[in-house]
Amino acid sequence: MPESQRPVKLFRNGRNQAVRIPVEFELPGTDAIMFREAGRLIIEPVRQRGLAALLDSWQPMTEDFPDIADPASASEDIF
């Protein structure tokens, strides 16, 4: 069995069937999406939405940018 697989037990939780997710497969957050695809049951974490979530997911840039000469343009008398 590949390292990314592990046998798990199914059980009943009221009227629902449930599965205990081993710690090495834990999903982030508190919500997930479940769907069937080609005979497989797939559970994915719900992605955060919005600009703030997108910006939080980015790593800060550590690259230094070179200085660029950008002199102010000459003012024009338009009247």
Phi, psi and omega in degrees: 000129180300157181299333182276007178239151178204135177292142179227163179256139172266148179212172179260137174232091188068235179267000182259147171273141183225165177221139175277127180269119179300152186304325182287350178248009182302144178260149177286156176079195183239355182236150179214164176246135179238136177207163176259140178212117178052046177079005179249149173260121186242132177240124180235146176293149175283128180280141176292148182244160175103164182296319181299318179295320178296312180296323177295333182280344182278145175274144178296147178280136179251358183284136175270133178263145180288153175290141181240129178288120182221075182291152179292143179285156180290140179284148180247142174269108186263000180246000000 
